């Protein structure tokens, strides 16, 4: 499921701009992940120069196709849509994050008390689920992902919970999972003479 709002850019004469919520580093990450080699981006470039280079590339390559990627961008049109919209990676204010973390803490208490709502601050399961629905949009936070996992472990749940994770964080999670699998079956083989002693 895409975590950003998809729009259609119909008029080619309308000057496209990249949404200001995309940081320079995140733009560089997108270009690198799409393996676009004919854009020379540098960390020394200003954000404005980075925008100009990417916009020029899209104008010069309107039908470029890309391999499967975490952003689910298949061609230049998809790239335009992704960059024109707000960055799906949500940056919470300190105040908003505190609210989300407080809800996650209460969800954990609910799970640890055998999913008995009376043992929480909530007056009803509906109220708890409303809060849960609110925090699922912040899946970049580990505490939110843990809350989703705990809620889905309830055998009496009325629905399957999923959270929205930005492509950037999804990539990091996938890389960590792949690393765990690699380490799980990792073995080191050494050749040579060894002395084995038995007590």
NURO-272047 format. One record per residue (C-alpha): residue number from 1; residue in three letters; chain; x, y, z. Coordinates in Angstrom, 1 decimal, decimal comma, padded with zeros to 4 digits. Each point is the difference from the previous one (the first is absolute). Example, Ala and Ser with C-alpha at 12.3 -4.5 7.8 and 13.67 -1.06 7.14 Angstrom:
// NURO-272047
+-----+--------+--------+--------+--------+--------+
| num | residu | chaine |      u |      v |      w |
+-----+--------+--------+--------+--------+--------+
|   1 |    ALA |      A |  012,3 | -004,5 |  007,8 |
|   2 |    SER |      A |  001,4 |  003,4 | -000,7 |
+-----+--------+--------+--------+--------+--------+
***
This chain:
// NURO-272047
+-----+--------+--------+--------+--------+--------+
| num | residu | chaine |      u |      v |      w |
+-----+--------+--------+--------+--------+--------+
|   1 |    UNK |      A |  000,0 |  000,0 |  000,0 |
|   2 |    UNK |      A |  001,4 |  003,4 | -000,9 |
|   3 |    UNK |      A |  000,4 |  002,3 |  003,0 |
|   4 |    UNK |      A | -000,2 |  003,2 | -002,0 |
|   5 |    UNK |      A | -002,9 |  001,7 | -001,8 |
|   6 |    UNK |      A |  000,3 | -000,6 | -003,8 |
|   7 |    UNK |      A | -000,9 |  002,8 | -002,3 |
|   8 |    UNK |      A | -000,1 |  000,2 | -003,8 |
|   9 |    UNK |      A |  002,0 |  002,7 | -001,7 |
|  10 |    UNK |      A | -001,9 |  000,6 | -003,2 |
|  11 |    UNK |      A |  001,3 |  003,3 | -001,4 |
|  12 |    UNK |      A |  003,7 | -000,2 | -001,1 |
|  13 |    UNK |      A |  000,1 |  003,7 | -000,3 |
|  14 |    UNK |      A | -000,5 |  000,5 |  003,7 |
|  15 |    UNK |      A |  003,3 |  000,5 |  001,8 |
|  16 |    UNK |      A |  000,5 | -002,9 |  002,4 |
|  17 |    UNK |      A |  001,7 |  000,5 |  003,3 |
|  18 |    UNK |      A |  001,3 | -002,4 |  002,6 |
|  19 |    UNK |      A | -001,8 |  000,1 |  003,3 |
|  20 |    UNK |      A |  002,0 |  001,9 |  002,7 |
|  21 |    UNK |      A | -000,4 | -002,9 |  002,4 |
|  22 |    UNK |      A |  002,6 | -002,1 | -001,9 |
|  23 |    UNK |      A |  003,4 |  000,7 |  001,5 |
|  24 |    UNK |      A |  003,1 |  000,2 | -002,1 |
|  25 |    UNK |      A |  001,3 | -003,3 |  001,5 |
|  26 |    UNK |      A | -003,3 | -001,8 | -000,6 |
|  27 |    UNK |      A |  000,0 |  001,2 | -003,6 |
|  28 |    UNK |      A |  003,5 | -001,4 | -000,4 |
|  29 |    UNK |      A | -001,1 | -003,3 |  001,5 |
|  30 |    UNK |      A | -002,9 | -000,2 | -002,4 |
|  31 |    UNK |      A |  002,2 |  000,5 | -003,0 |
|  32 |    UNK |      A |  002,6 | -002,5 |  001,2 |
|  33 |    UNK |      A | -002,7 | -002,6 |  000,7 |
|  34 |    UNK |      A | -001,4 |  000,4 | -003,5 |
|  35 |    UNK |      A |  003,5 | -000,4 | -001,3 |
|  36 |    UNK |      A | -000,2 |  003,1 | -002,1 |
|  37 |    UNK |      A |  003,6 |  000,5 | -001,1 |
|  38 |    UNK |      A | -000,4 |  003,0 | -002,3 |
|  39 |    UNK |      A | -000,7 |  002,4 |  002,8 |
|  40 |    UNK |      A |  003,1 |  001,2 |  001,8 |
|  41 |    UNK |      A | -001,1 |  001,0 |  003,5 |
|  42 |    UNK |      A |  002,4 |  001,1 |  002,7 |
|  43 |    UNK |      A | -000,5 |  000,7 |  003,7 |
|  44 |    UNK |      A |  001,7 |  003,3 | -000,8 |
|  45 |    UNK |      A | -002,9 |  001,0 | -002,3 |
|  46 |    UNK |      A | -002,6 |  002,3 |  001,5 |
|  47 |    UNK |      A | -003,5 | -001,3 |  000,3 |
|  48 |    UNK |      A | -001,0 |  002,3 | -002,8 |
|  49 |    UNK |      A |  002,7 | -001,4 | -002,3 |
|  50 |    UNK |      A | -001,0 | -003,5 |  000,9 |
|  51 |    UNK |      A | -003,6 |  000,8 | -001,0 |
|  52 |    UNK |      A |  001,1 |  001,5 | -003,3 |
|  53 |    UNK |      A |  002,1 | -003,0 | -001,0 |
|  54 |    UNK |      A | -002,8 | -002,4 |  000,8 |
|  55 |    UNK |      A | -002,7 |  002,1 | -001,8 |
|  56 |    UNK |      A |  002,3 |  000,3 | -003,1 |
|  57 |    UNK |      A |  000,6 | -003,8 |  000,0 |
|  58 |    UNK |      A | -003,8 | -000,7 |  000,1 |
|  59 |    UNK |      A | -000,6 |  002,5 | -002,9 |
|  60 |    UNK |      A |  002,8 | -001,7 | -002,1 |
|  61 |    UNK |      A | -001,1 | -003,6 |  000,9 |
|  62 |    UNK |      A | -003,8 |  000,1 |  000,1 |
|  63 |    UNK |      A | -000,4 | -003,8 | -000,7 |
|  64 |    UNK |      A |  002,7 | -001,5 |  002,1 |
|  65 |    UNK |      A | -000,7 | -003,3 |  001,7 |
|  66 |    UNK |      A |  001,4 | -001,2 |  003,3 |
|  67 |    UNK |      A |  000,5 | -003,4 |  001,6 |
|  68 |    UNK |      A | -002,1 | -001,1 |  003,1 |
|  69 |    UNK |      A |  000,8 |  002,3 |  002,9 |
|  70 |    UNK |      A | -001,3 |  000,8 |  003,5 |
|  71 |    UNK |      A | -001,6 |  003,2 | -001,2 |
|  72 |    UNK |      A | -002,1 | -001,9 | -002,6 |
|  73 |    UNK |      A |  001,0 |  002,4 | -002,6 |
|  74 |    UNK |      A | -000,1 | -001,7 | -003,4 |
|  75 |    UNK |      A |  000,6 |  002,9 | -002,4 |
|  76 |    UNK |      A |  000,6 |  003,7 | -000,3 |
|  77 |    UNK |      A | -003,7 |  000,8 |  000,4 |
|  78 |    UNK |      A |  000,0 | -001,8 |  003,3 |
|  79 |    UNK |      A |  003,1 |  001,9 |  001,0 |
|  80 |    UNK |      A | -001,6 |  003,3 | -000,8 |
|  81 |    UNK |      A | -003,1 | -001,0 |  002,1 |
|  82 |    UNK |      A |  002,1 | -001,1 |  002,9 |
|  83 |    UNK |      A |  002,1 |  003,2 |  000,1 |
|  84 |    UNK |      A | -002,9 |  002,3 | -000,6 |
|  85 |    UNK |      A | -001,8 | -001,3 |  003,1 |
|  86 |    UNK |      A |  000,9 |  000,4 |  003,7 |
|  87 |    UNK |      A |  002,7 | -002,3 |  001,2 |
|  88 |    UNK |      A | -001,7 | -003,1 |  001,5 |
|  89 |    UNK |      A |  002,6 | -000,1 |  002,7 |
|  90 |    UNK |      A | -001,8 |  001,8 |  002,8 |
|  91 |    UNK |      A |  002,1 |  002,2 |  002,3 |
|  92 |    UNK |      A | -001,8 |  000,5 |  003,3 |
|  93 |    UNK |      A |  000,4 |  002,9 |  002,3 |
|  94 |    UNK |      A |  001,2 | -000,7 |  003,5 |
|  95 |    UNK |      A | -003,6 |  000,6 |  001,3 |
|  96 |    UNK |      A | -001,6 | -002,3 | -002,6 |
|  97 |    UNK |      A |  002,5 | -002,7 |  000,6 |
|  98 |    UNK |      A | -000,6 |  000,1 |  003,7 |
|  99 |    UNK |      A | -003,8 | -000,6 | -000,7 |
| 100 |    UNK |      A |  000,8 | -003,0 | -002,3 |
| 101 |    UNK |      A |  002,4 | -001,5 |  002,5 |
| 102 |    UNK |      A | -002,5 |  000,3 |  002,8 |
| 103 |    UNK |      A | -002,6 | -001,9 | -002,1 |
| 104 |    UNK |      A |  002,5 | -002,7 | -000,8 |
| 105 |    UNK |      A |  000,8 | -000,4 |  003,7 |
| 106 |    UNK |      A | -003,7 | -000,5 |  000,8 |
| 107 |    UNK |      A | -000,3 | -002,5 | -002,9 |
| 108 |    UNK |      A |  002,9 | -001,9 |  001,6 |
| 109 |    UNK |      A | -001,7 |  000,0 |  003,3 |
| 110 |    UNK |      A | -003,2 | -001,3 | -001,6 |
| 111 |    UNK |      A |  001,9 | -002,9 | -001,6 |
| 112 |    UNK |      A |  001,9 | -000,9 |  003,2 |
| 113 |    UNK |      A | -003,3 | -000,1 |  001,9 |
| 114 |    UNK |      A | -001,3 | -002,7 | -002,2 |
| 115 |    UNK |      A | -001,9 |  002,5 | -002,2 |
| 116 |    UNK |      A | -002,4 |  001,1 |  002,7 |
| 117 |    UNK |      A | -001,0 |  003,6 | -000,8 |
| 118 |    UNK |      A | -001,1 |  000,6 |  003,6 |
| 119 |    UNK |      A |  003,6 | -000,1 |  001,0 |
| 120 |    UNK |      A |  000,8 |  003,0 | -002,1 |
| 121 |    UNK |      A | -001,0 |  003,7 |  000,0 |
| 122 |    UNK |      A | -002,5 | -000,7 | -002,7 |
| 123 |    UNK |      A | -003,7 | -000,2 |  000,7 |
| 124 |    UNK |      A | -000,8 | -002,2 | -002,9 |
| 125 |    UNK |      A |  001,7 | -002,2 | -002,7 |
| 126 |    UNK |      A | -001,2 |  002,5 | -002,6 |
| 127 |    UNK |      A |  001,9 |  002,8 |  001,6 |
| 128 |    UNK |      A |  003,1 | -002,1 |  000,1 |
| 129 |    UNK |      A | -000,3 | -001,0 | -003,6 |
| 130 |    UNK |      A | -000,6 |  003,6 | -001,1 |
| 131 |    UNK |      A |  003,3 |  000,9 |  001,6 |
| 132 |    UNK |      A |  001,7 | -003,0 | -001,6 |
| 133 |    UNK |      A | -001,3 |  001,1 | -003,4 |
| 134 |    UNK |      A |  001,5 |  003,4 |  000,6 |
| 135 |    UNK |      A |  003,5 | -001,2 |  000,8 |
| 136 |    UNK |      A |  000,2 | -002,5 | -002,9 |
| 137 |    UNK |      A |  000,8 |  002,9 | -002,3 |
| 138 |    UNK |      A |  003,3 |  000,5 |  001,8 |
| 139 |    UNK |      A |  001,5 | -003,5 | -000,8 |
| 140 |    UNK |      A |  003,5 |  001,5 | -000,3 |
| 141 |    UNK |      A |  000,1 | -000,1 |  003,8 |
| 142 |    UNK |      A |  001,1 | -003,4 |  001,5 |
| 143 |    UNK |      A | -002,5 |  000,4 |  002,8 |
| 144 |    UNK |      A | -002,9 |  000,2 | -002,5 |
| 145 |    UNK |      A |  001,1 | -003,1 | -001,8 |
| 146 |    UNK |      A |  000,3 | -001,8 |  003,3 |
| 147 |    UNK |      A | -003,6 |  001,1 |  000,9 |
| 148 |    UNK |      A | -001,3 | -001,3 | -003,3 |
| 149 |    UNK |      A |  001,8 | -003,3 |  000,6 |
| 150 |    UNK |      A | -001,5 | -000,3 |  003,5 |
| 151 |    UNK |      A | -003,5 |  000,8 | -001,2 |
| 152 |    UNK |      A |  000,2 | -002,6 | -002,7 |
| 153 |    UNK |      A |  001,0 | -002,6 |  002,6 |
| 154 |    UNK |      A | -003,4 |  000,4 |  001,6 |
| 155 |    UNK |      A | -001,9 | -003,1 | -001,1 |
| 156 |    UNK |      A | -003,3 |  001,9 |  000,7 |
| 157 |    UNK |      A |  000,9 |  002,9 | -002,2 |
| 158 |    UNK |      A | -002,7 |  001,3 | -002,4 |
| 159 |    UNK |      A |  002,4 |  001,1 | -002,7 |
| 160 |    UNK |      A |  003,6 | -000,3 | -001,3 |
| 161 |    UNK |      A |  002,0 |  003,0 |  000,8 |
| 162 |    UNK |      A |  002,6 |  001,5 | -002,3 |
| 163 |    UNK |      A |  002,0 |  003,1 |  000,2 |
| 164 |    UNK |      A |  001,3 |  002,4 | -002,6 |
| 165 |    UNK |      A |  003,7 | -000,1 | -000,4 |
| 166 |    UNK |      A |  001,9 |  002,4 | -002,3 |
| 167 |    UNK |      A |  002,1 | -001,5 | -002,8 |
| 168 |    UNK |      A |  003,2 |  001,2 |  001,7 |
| 169 |    UNK |      A | -000,7 | -001,8 |  003,3 |
| 170 |    UNK |      A | -001,4 | -003,0 | -001,8 |
| 171 |    UNK |      A |  003,3 | -000,4 | -001,8 |
| 172 |    UNK |      A |  002,0 |  000,2 |  003,2 |
| 173 |    UNK |      A | -002,3 | -002,7 |  001,6 |
| 174 |    UNK |      A |  000,4 | -002,3 | -003,0 |
| 175 |    UNK |      A |  003,8 |  000,4 |  000,1 |
| 176 |    UNK |      A |  000,1 | -000,9 |  003,7 |
| 177 |    UNK |      A | -002,2 | -003,0 | -000,6 |
| 178 |    UNK |      A |  002,2 | -001,2 | -002,8 |
| 179 |    UNK |      A |  003,1 |  000,5 |  002,2 |
| 180 |    UNK |      A | -001,6 | -002,1 |  002,7 |
| 181 |    UNK |      A | -000,7 | -002,9 | -002,4 |
| 182 |    UNK |      A |  003,6 |  000,3 | -001,3 |
| 183 |    UNK |      A |  001,4 | -000,2 |  003,5 |
| 184 |    UNK |      A | -002,2 | -002,8 |  001,0 |
| 185 |    UNK |      A |  001,6 | -002,3 | -002,5 |
| 186 |    UNK |      A |  003,5 |  001,4 |  000,1 |
| 187 |    UNK |      A |  002,8 | -002,4 |  000,4 |
| 188 |    UNK |      A |  003,8 |  000,5 | -000,2 |
| 189 |    UNK |      A |  002,1 | -002,7 | -001,5 |
| 190 |    UNK |      A |  003,8 |  000,0 |  000,6 |
| 191 |    UNK |      A |  002,6 | -002,3 | -001,5 |
| 192 |    UNK |      A |  003,2 | -001,1 |  001,8 |
| 193 |    UNK |      A |  001,3 | -002,2 |  002,8 |
| 194 |    UNK |      A | -001,7 |  000,2 |  003,4 |
| 195 |    UNK |      A |  000,8 | -001,6 |  003,3 |
| 196 |    UNK |      A | -003,0 | -001,4 |  001,8 |
| 197 |    UNK |      A |  000,3 | -001,0 |  003,7 |
| 198 |    UNK |      A | -002,4 | -002,1 |  002,0 |
| 199 |    UNK |      A | -000,3 |  000,3 |  003,8 |
+-----+--------+--------+--------+--------+--------+
***
